[in-house]
Amino acid sequence: MQLATGLVVGLVNAWVIALLSLNLGASSVGDGILLGALVWLGFGATFKAAQVTFERRPWAVWGIQAIHDLVAEVVVAAIVTLWR
């Protein structure tokens, strides 16, 4: 079940970033990197910060997850931006 959930979440994430890329007119690797970083900052970093705070987890956990999520968003955004 976890693998299926991860696959569906990843596909939805890529689809939404592709829609943003298309509608914002992104066309280069730099555009994709910027888009991925902004998506991460606006959604991933903020939601994860709230989660870490409410769960009273160490901020090091946020740091590790934030780096992973930032890299993932930037890579996905760069790929879908160049793919079209």
ChimeraX attribute file (.defattr): number of C-alpha atoms within 10 A of each C-alpha:
attribute: neighborCount
match mode: 1-to-1
recipient: residues
	/A:1	6
	/A:2	7
	/A:3	8
	/A:4	9
	/A:5	10
	/A:6	11
	/A:7	12
	/A:8	12
	/A:9	12
	/A:10	13
	/A:11	12
	/A:12	12
	/A:13	14
	/A:14	17
	/A:15	15
	/A:16	12
	/A:17	24
	/A:18	23
	/A:19	13
	/A:20	17
	/A:21	22
	/A:22	14
	/A:23	9
	/A:24	11
	/A:25	11
	/A:26	21
	/A:27	16
	/A:28	13
	/A:29	17
	/A:30	14
	/A:31	19
	/A:32	25
	/A:33	22
	/A:34	17
	/A:35	23
	/A:36	25
	/A:37	21
	/A:38	16
	/A:39	18
	/A:40	21
	/A:41	16
	/A:42	11
	/A:43	11
	/A:44	17
	/A:45	21
	/A:46	13
	/A:47	13
	/A:48	17
	/A:49	19
	/A:50	12
	/A:51	13
	/A:52	16
	/A:53	13
	/A:54	9
	/A:55	9
	/A:56	9
	/A:57	12
	/A:58	10
	/A:59	12
	/A:60	10
	/A:61	12
	/A:62	18
	/A:63	14
	/A:64	10
	/A:65	15
	/A:66	19
	/A:67	12
	/A:68	11
	/A:69	19
	/A:70	20
	/A:71	15
	/A:72	16
	/A:73	25
	/A:74	23
	/A:75	17
	/A:76	21
	/A:77	31
	/A:78	25
	/A:79	18
	/A:80	21
	/A:81	26
	/A:82	15
	/A:83	9
	/A:84	9
